[in-house]
Amino acid sequence: MEAEEDELVQESITENESYVYFGWNKSQGDGNHTKIGKTENLKSRESSLNTSFSQYGMNFEYLVKCNSNKEEAEIEEYLQSYFYKHSTMHFENHTGGTEWFNKRFKLEDISEALSKSYSNEIISDLEEINRILNEHTIKYEKAKQKKKENMSKLNKKINKRNEKRQKKIKRDKQSIKDENIWLERQYQTEIIKLGLEKLSEFGKFYLELATGAGKTYIVFNILKYFTPDIIFCLSPRLKINKQNISKKYLSILGSDYQVFNLSEDKDIDKFMKKDCKKIIVGCMNSYKKLIGIIKNNNKNSLLWFDESHWGIESWLKTPLNEEQDYLINSPDINYRIFTSASPNTEVVENNERIFGKLYKDITVKELIKLQYLCNIKPFIFETDKEDVDYSQTILTDFKNYNRSWGLSFHTSCMNAFNMFLKHYEEYDKKLTVIKPYLIVGESKEFKKDKRLSNVNLDYNYHSFKSYEESKKGIAYVVKMCDMGYDFKNIDYISLTDKKVSYSDLIQCIGRGLRSDKKGDNDKNSDKELYLMIPNYIDEDNSDNFDSIINVIQYLQNDIGLDWEDILYKSYKPGGGASSSSENYEGKKVIKSKLMDAIKLRPPVWNTTNQLVRYCKNNNIHSIKEYHYYREKYISMNLPDVLPIDFNWCDTYRKHKFYNKIDCINKIKEIMESNTDLEYMEDHEEISYILNNIDTKIPNACLWSFYGGSQSEYLVFSI
């Protein structure tokens, strides 16, 4: 009982008596491990630590004298990061915190570490350390007696709060069941709510959401609540426009709206005279047609830019013309929605005035885990960039892996045509049953090619409909297929041409990630996307990995794959059999080359927003998790020390905690009725008790979680 009381009793000391300590215990690593921590009272910290050991006690070996609580916290975090390579977190069965290290540091080690950023006094004389400890013991014992008197009272309050909390949890669970009137997925419901809040507050909302996750459904449910008189929608594709005004989406709005398609319908003036709510869709290059319509119909309106990465973001590469500026900034338009699966985050964040904040409420990897998207199996192999026999390899893989519908992406119609012809020759000779398709739109690039006259097929090989009905077919396509083409059965994709931008890459792979909808609630059941990633060898027989570094970084960062999830296969000209990744002798060589190439092109972390976004996308919410990812993904070049304006609260998409101001006010309220908290010095213990009293207060270092200085958080500044 005495040990438990000692652990809880703390004594506040003036800020100029705070320390970062280096301590050791004989039972920790045979006395060769060091704990780096902070304290304002050595006796309080010693008593608390000694309850963690079955024998022996904590020995303070060095003290770094600090001028304030804020400096104390900074130096503790700095030293723990500086000596991170010695952290016991690297141990396989590590279960503790970040403060233990498998080395007894020397005075020169600490002096060298501090010399880079600090000039604080280091106390190494054991007599001086004991003098400070004895002085702190006197103050500690006085506070201990008061703690005994108040502990019973505090425990009763905590138990009462816990009982209320459990009752509230039961009520909330029942309330969720009662109010679950939506048919959509949970994350869609949450995004709809978020969109309504942001549009109401700011008049703009930018949603980043993966292909196949229900972006259009979400937008129409937002429109349903706002019911604007006129809805304008611009997208880069005719096909997307038709999808956006299909009956299944219009049914969400009810019967009040009528539709006008600027690409197909005539007499917009007559349409605008109709007494009804209106939806007007058009391609991005028709944007000038909207200006007069908006100016002549001064009504409650909303403008939706679908696939914004292709349209609005590209506008910002040059000075805006008058019409573009009007659509982006004019108050004549009440609300603006931007949507994309592959926005340029830097462009959006640098133009927050135009777009508002970018919201990515759920990642691709999370959607795959929830089975709303299918799994992916990527293969990497080397090939001659001029070797069109790669078509043979595609056919061989497609057959061996028992695929049904494939897409081969190309950056030019001529490249797609050449690959199609190679496939056609095999099909015409009855050497394969896999049907070839060439779907490149209205391109005239190869129309005069004499080889086209030799193509004689008994089906429409330019038709997506015929392709979807084939059950065994590969379509050779260009960019027109990377957006707006929705066919859930695609299970094989080859990124055949190497010049693919990052946003195009996301769009291309997204064509194959859709769920097969054979599971419960349209979840994925059996489908797995096979992704072929050829790496082309230059004419001098040297590797050029530029073409696939983006692919690998996307697979690791967005899809969540590890190096071991990426498979390697051999390539044989003429379509010879490919060995499995386990038997491929060059696997380690290619992997090593790729890792070296990525190291030469490491990400540069120029802004705090970049780091926050990375942590958010990878569910990193603490310094421990951050250092784990930093060690695991060395190629990401994550900085050793986080920026001063970084905080962990921003790494959550959603959380149950108070905002910063409400949290501080709640702590003030708790302190008024729990004066004994003033005598506690162990910050971890204070955080634990506050969280037990109110779970909306994080059980964490609050100035790291929310940002700001330690003194803002009242009880921690005493």
C-alpha positions in Angstrom: 0.0 0.0 0.0 2.9 2.3 0.9 4.5 1.8 -2.5 1.2 2.6 -4.3 0.8 5.8 -2.3 4.4 6.8 -3.1 3.8 6.3 -6.8 0.8 8.7 -6.8 2.2 11.4 -4.5 3.9 14.2 -6.4 5.2 17.6 -5.3 5.2 20.8 -7.5 8.6 22.5 -7.7 9.4 25.9 -9.3 10.3 25.8 -12.9 14.0 26.5 -12.4 14.3 23.2 -10.5 13.3 20.9 -13.3 15.6 18.2 -14.6 16.1 15.6 -17.3 17.6 12.6 -15.6 19.7 9.6 -16.7 19.0 6.7 -14.4 19.8 3.0 -14.1 18.6 -0.1 -12.2 20.6 -3.2 -11.5 17.8 -5.4 -12.7 17.4 -3.7 -16.1 19.8 -5.2 -18.6 22.1 -6.3 -15.8 22.6 -2.7 -14.9 23.7 -1.6 -18.3 20.4 0.0 -19.4 19.6 3.7 -19.0 16.2 5.5 -18.5 16.0 9.0 -19.9 13.1 10.9 -18.3 12.1 14.3 -16.8 11.1 15.5 -13.3 10.6 18.5 -11.1 11.1 16.3 -7.9 13.7 13.6 -7.8 12.2 11.9 -4.7 8.7 11.7 -6.3 10.2 10.3 -9.5 12.4 7.9 -7.5 9.4 6.6 -5.5 7.2 6.2 -8.6 10.0 4.4 -10.5 10.9 2.0 -7.7 7.4 0.5 -7.6 8.2 -0.9 -11.1 11.1 -3.0 -9.9 10.9 -6.2 -7.7 14.4 -5.5 -6.3 17.0 -2.8 -6.2 16.0 0.8 -6.9 16.6 3.6 -9.4 20.0 5.3 -9.4 20.3 8.8 -10.8 23.6 9.0 -12.6 23.3 12.4 -14.4 21.0 15.4 -14.2 20.5 18.0 -17.0 19.3 21.2 -15.3 16.5 22.9 -17.1 15.2 26.5 -16.9 11.5 25.7 -17.4 9.0 22.9 -17.8 8.9 23.6 -21.5 12.6 23.3 -21.9 12.6 20.2 -19.8 10.1 18.5 -22.1 12.0 19.6 -25.2 15.3 18.3 -24.0 13.8 15.0 -22.9 12.3 14.4 -26.3 15.5 15.6 -28.0 17.8 13.3 -26.1 15.4 10.3 -26.6 15.4 11.0 -30.3 19.2 11.6 -30.4 20.0 8.2 -28.7 17.2 6.4 -30.6 19.5 3.8 -32.2 20.1 2.5 -28.6 16.4 2.4 -27.8 15.0 -0.9 -26.4 12.1 -0.3 -28.8 14.3 -2.2 -31.3 14.0 -5.4 -29.2 11.8 -8.0 -30.7 9.6 -8.5 -27.6 9.7 -4.8 -26.5 6.5 -3.8 -24.6 7.6 -0.7 -22.8 7.8 3.0 -23.6 10.3 5.2 -25.4 12.5 6.0 -22.4 14.8 2.9 -21.9 18.1 2.5 -23.8 20.4 -0.5 -23.9 23.5 1.5 -23.0 25.0 3.3 -19.9 25.8 6.7 -21.3 28.9 8.6 -20.4 29.2 12.2 -19.5 30.9 12.9 -22.9 28.0 11.2 -24.7 25.5 13.6 -23.1 27.7 16.6 -23.5 28.2 15.9 -27.2 24.4 15.4 -27.7 23.5 18.7 -26.0 26.2 20.7 -27.6 24.4 20.6 -30.9 21.4 22.5 -29.6 21.6 23.3 -25.8 24.1 24.7 -23.3 22.4 23.4 -20.1 24.5 22.4 -17.0 25.0 18.6 -16.6 25.3 17.5 -13.0 27.4 14.4 -12.7 28.6 14.7 -9.0 26.8 12.0 -7.0 27.0 14.1 -3.8 25.3 17.0 -5.5 22.7 14.7 -6.9 22.1 13.3 -3.4 21.8 16.8 -1.9 19.1 17.6 -4.4 17.4 14.3 -3.7 17.3 15.0 0.1 16.0 18.5 -0.4 13.2 17.2 -2.6 12.4 14.4 -0.1 11.4 16.9 2.5 8.9 18.6 0.2 7.7 15.2 -1.1 6.8 13.9 2.4 4.7 17.0 3.1 2.7 16.5 0.0 2.4 12.8 0.7 0.4 13.3 3.8 -2.1 15.5 2.0 -2.4 12.9 -0.8 -3.4 10.2 1.7 -6.3 12.4 3.0 -7.6 13.2 -0.5 -7.1 9.9 -2.3 -10.2 8.3 -1.0 -12.3 11.3 -2.1 -10.7 11.3 -5.6 -11.2 7.6 -6.1 -14.9 7.9 -5.3 -15.3 10.6 -7.9 -13.4 8.5 -10.5 -15.7 5.5 -9.8 -18.8 7.6 -10.1 -17.6 9.1 -13.4 -16.8 5.6 -14.7 -20.3 4.4 -13.9 -21.9 7.3 -15.7 -19.6 6.7 -18.7 -20.6 3.0 -19.0 -24.3 4.0 -18.9 -23.6 6.6 -21.6 -21.8 4.0 -23.8 -24.8 1.7 -23.6 -27.2 4.6 -24.5 -25.0 5.7 -27.4 -24.8 2.2 -28.9 -28.6 1.9 -28.8 -29.0 5.3 -30.3 -26.7 4.4 -33.2 -28.9 1.3 -33.9 -32.1 3.4 -33.7 -30.8 6.2 -36.0 -29.1 4.0 -38.6 -31.5 4.9 -41.4 -28.9 5.1 -44.2 -28.2 2.3 -46.5 -24.7 3.5 -47.2 -21.5 2.3 -45.6 -20.4 3.8 -42.3 -17.5 5.8 -43.8 -19.9 7.3 -46.4 -22.3 8.4 -43.7 -19.4 10.1 -41.9 -18.2 11.9 -45.1 -21.7 13.1 -45.9 -21.9 14.6 -42.4 -18.4 16.2 -42.8 -19.3 17.6 -46.3 -22.5 19.2 -45.0 -20.6 20.8 -42.1 -17.8 22.2 -44.3 -20.1 23.5 -47.0 -22.3 25.2 -44.5 -19.3 26.8 -42.8 -17.0 27.6 -45.7 -19.1 27.2 -48.9 -16.5 24.8 -50.3 -15.5 21.1 -49.8 -12.7 19.1 -51.4 -13.1 15.3 -51.1 -10.3 12.9 -51.9 -11.7 9.4 -52.2 -10.5 6.2 -54.0 -12.2 5.0 -57.2 -14.9 2.6 -56.3 -15.6 4.0 -52.8 -18.8 5.7 -53.7 -17.8 9.3 -54.4 -20.8 10.2 -56.6 -23.2 8.6 -54.1 -21.7 10.8 -51.3 -22.0 14.0 -53.4 -25.6 13.4 -54.3 -26.5 12.8 -50.7 -24.9 16.1 -49.9 -26.9 17.7 -52.7 -30.0 16.2 -51.3 -29.7 18.2 -48.1 -28.8 21.5 -49.7 -31.3 21.2 -52.6 -29.8 24.1 -54.6 -32.0 25.6 -57.3 -29.3 25.0 -59.9 -26.5 22.3 -59.7 -23.6 22.7 -62.2 -21.3 19.8 -62.7 -18.1 19.9 -64.8 -15.9 16.8 -65.5 -13.2 15.9 -68.0 -15.1 13.1 -69.7 -18.5 12.7 -71.6 -18.8 9.3 -69.9 -18.4 10.7 -66.4 -21.1 13.3 -67.2 -23.5 10.6 -68.2 -22.8 8.5 -65.1 -23.3 11.6 -62.9 -26.8 12.1 -64.2 -27.8 8.4 -64.4 -31.2 7.4 -62.9 -29.7 5.7 -59.9 -28.1 8.9 -58.7 -30.9 11.2 -59.7 -33.3 9.1 -57.7 -31.5 10.2 -54.5 -32.6 13.8 -55.2 -36.2 12.8 -55.9 -38.4 14.1 -58.8 -37.8 17.8 -58.4 -34.7 18.0 -60.7 -34.5 18.0 -64.5 -31.3 17.6 -66.4 -29.5 19.4 -69.2 -26.3 18.0 -70.8 -24.3 20.7 -72.5 -22.6 18.1 -74.8 -25.9 16.6 -76.1 -28.9 18.7 -75.4 -30.1 21.8 -77.3 -31.7 25.2 -76.4 -30.4 25.9 -73.0 -32.5 29.1 -72.9 -35.7 27.2 -73.2 -34.5 24.8 -70.5 -33.7 27.6 -68.1 -37.3 28.9 -68.3 -38.7 25.7 -66.9 -40.2 26.0 -63.5 -38.1 23.3 -61.7 -34.8 22.7 -60.0 -32.1 22.1 -62.5 -28.9 20.0 -63.0 -26.5 21.1 -65.8 -23.6 18.9 -66.7 -20.7 19.5 -69.2 -17.1 18.8 -70.0 -14.4 20.9 -68.4 -13.6 22.6 -71.7 -17.2 23.8 -71.9 -16.8 25.9 -68.8 -17.2 29.2 -70.6 -20.8 28.2 -71.4 -21.7 28.4 -67.7 -20.8 32.0 -67.2 -23.9 33.5 -68.9 -26.2 30.9 -67.4 -25.0 31.7 -63.9 -25.1 35.5 -64.4 -28.6 35.4 -65.9 -30.1 33.2 -63.2 -29.2 34.6 -59.9 -30.4 31.7 -57.8 -29.1 29.5 -55.1 -26.5 27.5 -56.9 -23.8 24.8 -56.4 -20.9 24.0 -58.7 -19.3 20.6 -58.6 -15.9 20.1 -60.2 -15.5 16.3 -60.6 -12.0 14.9 -61.2 -10.6 18.3 -60.1 -7.0 17.2 -60.5 -7.5 17.2 -64.2 -9.4 20.4 -64.5 -9.2 23.1 -61.8 -5.8 22.1 -60.5 -4.4 22.4 -64.1 -5.9 25.8 -64.5 -3.6 27.1 -61.7 -0.5 26.3 -63.6 -1.0 29.6 -65.5 -2.7 32.8 -64.6 -6.5 32.4 -64.5 -8.5 34.0 -67.3 -11.6 36.0 -66.6 -14.0 33.1 -66.9 -11.9 30.7 -64.8 -11.6 33.3 -62.1 -15.3 33.9 -62.1 -16.1 30.2 -61.7 -13.6 29.8 -58.9 -14.2 33.0 -56.9 -17.5 34.7 -57.8 -20.0 35.0 -54.9 -22.7 34.4 -57.5 -22.0 30.7 -56.9 -23.1 29.8 -53.3 -21.3 26.4 -52.9 -18.4 24.6 -54.5 -17.6 20.9 -54.3 -14.3 19.4 -55.6 -13.7 15.7 -55.9 -10.8 13.5 -57.0 -9.1 10.2 -56.4 -5.7 11.7 -57.1 -5.5 15.4 -56.2 -2.1 17.2 -56.2 -2.0 17.7 -52.5 0.7 20.4 -52.7 -1.4 22.4 -55.2 -4.5 22.1 -53.1 -2.8 23.0 -49.9 -1.1 26.0 -51.5 -4.5 27.3 -52.8 -6.7 26.8 -49.7 -8.4 30.0 -50.5 -9.8 28.4 -53.6 -10.4 24.8 -52.5 -10.7 25.0 -48.8 -9.0 22.1 -46.9 -8.5 18.8 -48.5 -10.4 16.0 -46.8 -9.3 12.3 -47.1 -11.5 10.5 -44.6 -10.5 7.0 -45.6 -7.5 5.6 -47.4 -7.2 3.0 -50.1 -5.5 0.6 -47.7 -8.3 1.0 -45.3 -10.9 0.3 -48.0 -9.0 -2.9 -49.0 -8.9 -4.0 -45.4 -12.7 -3.4 -45.1 -13.1 -5.4 -48.4 -14.8 -2.5 -50.2 -11.9 -2.7 -52.6 -10.1 -5.9 -53.7 -6.6 -7.0 -52.9 -3.7 -6.3 -55.2 -0.8 -8.6 -56.3 2.0 -6.6 -58.0 4.8 -8.1 -60.2 8.0 -6.3 -61.3 10.3 -7.5 -64.0 12.9 -6.1 -66.5 12.4 -6.0 -70.2 13.8 -4.3 -73.3 11.9 -1.1 -74.0 11.8 -1.9 -77.7 10.6 -5.5 -77.3 7.0 -5.7 -78.5 7.1 -9.4 -77.7 6.0 -8.2 -74.3 2.5 -8.8 -75.7 3.4 -12.5 -75.6 4.3 -12.2 -71.9 1.0 -10.5 -71.2 -0.9 -13.4 -72.9 1.1 -16.0 -71.1 0.6 -14.4 -67.6 -3.1 -13.7 -68.3 -3.6 -17.4 -69.0 -1.3 -18.8 -66.3 -2.9 -16.6 -63.6 -6.4 -17.5 -64.8 -7.4 -13.9 -65.4 -10.7 -12.8 -67.1 -10.6 -9.1 -68.0 -7.3 -7.2 -68.6 -6.3 -3.7 -69.4 -2.9 -2.7 -71.0 -2.3 1.0 -70.4 -0.4 3.1 -73.0 0.6 6.7 -73.3 0.0 6.9 -77.1 -2.6 5.3 -79.5 0.2 4.0 -81.7 1.8 2.1 -78.8 -1.6 0.6 -78.0 -2.1 -0.3 -81.7 1.2 -2.1 -82.0 0.6 -4.2 -78.9 -3.0 -5.0 -80.1 -1.6 -6.2 -83.5 0.8 -8.6 -81.8 -2.1 -10.0 -79.8 -4.3 -10.1 -82.9 -1.7 -12.2 -84.8 -1.8 -14.8 -82.0 -5.6 -14.8 -81.9 -5.9 -15.0 -85.6 -3.6 -18.1 -85.7 -5.8 -19.6 -83.0 -2.8 -19.7 -80.6 -4.9 -18.0 -77.9 -8.6 -17.7 -77.0 -8.1 -14.4 -75.3 -9.8 -11.7 -77.4 -7.9 -8.6 -78.3 -9.5 -5.1 -78.0 -8.3 -1.7 -79.1 -10.2 1.0 -77.3 -8.7 4.4 -77.9 -11.6 6.6 -78.7 -11.8 8.6 -82.0 -8.0 8.8 -82.5 -6.9 9.0 -86.1 -3.2 8.4 -85.2 -3.1 4.9 -86.8 -6.1 5.0 -89.1 -3.9 5.2 -92.3 -1.6 2.4 -91.1 -1.8 -0.4 -93.8 -1.7 -3.1 -91.1 -5.1 -2.1 -89.9 -6.7 -3.5 -93.1 -5.5 -7.0 -92.1 -7.6 -7.0 -88.9 -10.7 -9.1 -89.4 -12.7 -9.9 -86.3 -16.3 -11.0 -85.9 -16.9 -8.7 -82.9 -16.6 -5.0 -82.3 -13.1 -4.8 -81.0 -13.4 -1.0 -80.3 -16.4 -1.5 -77.9 -16.3 -1.6 -74.1 -19.6 -3.4 -74.1 -18.3 -6.2 -76.3 -15.2 -6.3 -74.1 -17.2 -6.7 -70.9 -19.2 -9.5 -72.5 -16.1 -11.4 -73.7 -15.2 -13.1 -70.3 -11.7 -13.6 -71.7 -10.3 -10.4 -73.2 -7.5 -7.8 -73.0 -8.1 -4.2 -74.0 -5.2 -2.0 -75.1 -6.2 1.5 -74.0 -5.0 5.0 -73.5 -5.8 7.8 -71.0 -9.5 7.9 -72.0 -9.9 4.8 -69.9 -8.2 6.1 -66.7 -11.1 8.1 -65.5 -14.8 7.3 -65.6 -14.6 3.7 -66.8 -16.3 1.6 -64.1 -16.2 -2.2 -64.7 -15.8 -4.2 -61.5 -14.5 -7.4 -63.1 -11.1 -6.1 -64.3 -8.6 -8.4 -62.6 -5.4 -7.8 -64.7 -3.7 -4.5 -65.4 -0.4 -3.9 -67.2 1.3 -0.5 -66.9 2.8 -1.1 -70.3 4.2 2.4 -71.1 6.6 3.9 -68.7 5.6 7.6 -68.9 2.8 7.6 -66.4 2.3 10.5 -64.0 1.5 9.9 -60.3 -2.1 11.0 -60.7 -2.6 9.0 -63.8 -1.0 6.0 -62.0 -3.6 6.2 -59.3 -6.4 6.4 -61.8 -5.1 3.5 -63.9 -4.7 1.1 -60.9 -8.1 2.3 -59.6 -9.8 0.7 -62.6 -9.0 -2.7 -61.2 -9.5 -2.2 -57.5 -13.3 -2.3 -57.5 -14.9 -4.9 -55.4 -16.5 -8.0 -57.1 -19.5 -7.3 -54.9 -20.0 -11.0 -54.3 -19.7 -10.6 -50.5 -22.1 -9.3 -47.9 -23.1 -5.7 -48.5 -21.3 -5.6 -51.8 -18.0 -6.4 -50.3 -15.2 -8.1 -52.1 -15.2 -11.9 -52.0 -12.7 -13.6 -54.3 -11.3 -11.0 -56.7 -7.6 -10.1 -56.7 -6.0 -7.6 -59.0 -2.8 -8.7 -60.7 -0.7 -5.7 -61.6 2.2 -6.0 -64.1 5.0 -3.4 -63.8 7.7 -3.7 -66.5 10.9 -1.9 -65.8 12.5 -1.0 -69.2 16.3 -1.4 -69.8 17.8 1.5 -71.8 19.7 0.9 -75.0 23.0 0.9 -73.2 21.7 -2.0 -71.1 21.4 0.2 -68.0 18.5 0.3 -65.7 16.2 3.3 -65.6 14.0 3.0 -62.6 12.3 6.4 -62.9 9.3 4.8 -64.5 8.4 2.6 -61.6 9.6 4.5 -58.5 6.2 6.3 -58.4 4.5 3.0 -58.7 6.4 1.5 -55.8 5.9 4.5 -53.5 2.2 4.4 -54.3 2.0 0.7 -53.5 3.8 1.2 -50.2 2.3 4.5 -49.0 -1.3 4.3 -50.3 -2.0 0.6 -50.7 0.1 -0.3 -47.6 2.2 -3.1 -49.2 5.7 -4.0 -47.8 8.7 -4.9 -50.0 7.9 -8.5 -49.5 4.4 -8.1 -50.9 5.9 -7.0 -54.3 6.7 -10.0 -56.4 9.5 -10.3 -59.0 9.4 -12.5 -62.1 11.6 -13.3 -65.0 10.8 -12.1 -68.5 11.6 -14.1 -71.6 11.4 -12.6 -75.1 8.8 -14.4 -77.1 6.5 -15.0 -74.2 8.4 -17.9 -72.6 7.3 -19.3 -69.3 8.0 -17.0 -66.4 9.5 -18.4 -63.2 7.9 -17.7 -59.8 9.2 -14.9 -57.6 10.8 -17.4 -55.3 12.8 -19.1 -58.1 13.8 -15.9 -59.9 17.6 -15.7 -59.4 17.6 -11.9 -60.1 15.0 -11.1 -57.5 17.5 -9.8 -54.9 19.5 -7.9 -57.5 16.5 -6.0 -58.9 15.1 -5.4 -55.4 18.5 -4.0 -54.3 18.7 -1.8 -57.4 15.2 -0.5 -56.8 15.9 0.3 -53.1 19.1 2.1 -54.1 17.3 4.1 -56.8 14.6 5.1 -54.4 17.2 6.3 -51.9 18.6 8.6 -54.6 15.1 10.1 -54.9 14.0 10.4 -51.3 10.9 12.4 -50.5 11.6 15.9 -49.3 9.5 17.0 -46.3 9.3 20.8 -46.9 6.2 21.4 -44.8 4.6 20.3 -41.6 1.4 19.5 -43.6 3.3 16.9 -45.6 4.3 15.0 -42.4 0.9 15.3 -40.9 -0.7 13.9 -44.0 1.8 11.0 -44.1 1.1 10.2 -40.4 -2.6 10.5 -41.0 -2.6 8.1 -44.0 -0.5 5.5 -42.1 -2.3 5.8 -38.8 0.7 7.1 -37.0 -0.5 8.9 -33.8 2.5 8.9 -31.4 6.2 9.4 -31.3 6.7 5.6 -30.7 4.7 4.7 -33.9 6.5 7.4 -35.8 9.9 6.1 -35.0 8.7 2.5 -35.8 7.7 3.7 -39.3 10.8 5.7 -39.7 13.0 2.7 -39.1 10.8 0.3 -41.2 10.5 2.6 -44.2 13.9 4.2 -44.4 13.4 5.1 -48.1 10.7 7.6 -46.9 13.5 9.8 -45.4 11.3 10.8 -42.5 13.0 13.6 -40.4 14.6 12.6 -37.1 13.1 15.6 -35.2 9.5 16.7 -35.9 8.8 20.4 -36.7 8.0 22.6 -33.7 4.5 23.3 -35.0 3.7 19.6 -35.4 1.1 18.0 -33.2 -0.5 14.6 -33.0 -4.1 15.7 -32.9 -3.9 16.7 -36.6 -2.8 13.1 -37.5 -6.3 11.9 -36.8 -9.1 12.1 -39.4 -11.6 11.8 -36.5 -11.2 11.2 -32.8 -13.4 11.3 -29.7 -11.4 13.9 -27.8 -12.1 17.6 -27.1 -10.6 20.3 -29.2 -7.7 22.2 -27.5 -9.7 25.0 -26.0 -12.4 22.8 -24.6 -9.8 20.4 -23.2 -8.1 23.2 -21.3 -11.5 24.5 -20.0 -12.4 20.9 -18.9 -9.0 20.5 -17.0 -9.7 23.8 -15.3 -13.1 22.5 -14.2 -11.7 19.3 -12.9 -8.9 21.1 -11.0 -11.5 23.2 -9.2 -13.1 20.1 -7.7 -9.9 18.0 -7.4 -7.4 20.3 -5.7 -5.1 17.3 -4.9 -4.1 17.2 -8.6 -2.0 20.3 -7.8 0.4 18.2 -5.8 1.0 15.5 -8.4 4.2 15.8 -10.4 4.2 12.6 -12.6 2.7 13.8 -15.9 1.8 10.3 -17.0 -0.1 9.7 -13.8 -1.9 13.1 -14.2 -2.9 12.3 -17.8 -4.1 8.8 -16.7 -6.4 10.3 -13.9 -7.7 13.1 -16.2 -8.6 10.5 -18.8 -10.3 8.3 -16.2 -12.4 11.3 -15.1 -13.3 12.3 -18.6 -12.3 10.0 -21.6 -12.5 13.0 -24.0 -9.2 14.2 -22.5 -6.4 12.3 -24.2 -4.3 10.0 -22.1 -1.2 11.6 -23.7 1.2 14.5 -23.4 -1.3 17.3 -24.2 1.2 19.9 -25.5 2.5 17.3 -28.0 -1.1 16.1 -28.8 -2.6 19.6 -29.4 0.4 21.7 -29.8 1.4 24.9 -27.8 3.3 25.2 -24.6 3.1 23.0 -21.5 2.0 26.0 -19.3 -1.2 26.3 -21.3 -2.5 23.1 -19.8 -2.8 24.4 -16.2 -2.2 21.4 -14.0 1.0 20.5 -15.9 2.5 24.0 -15.4 2.4 24.1 -11.6 
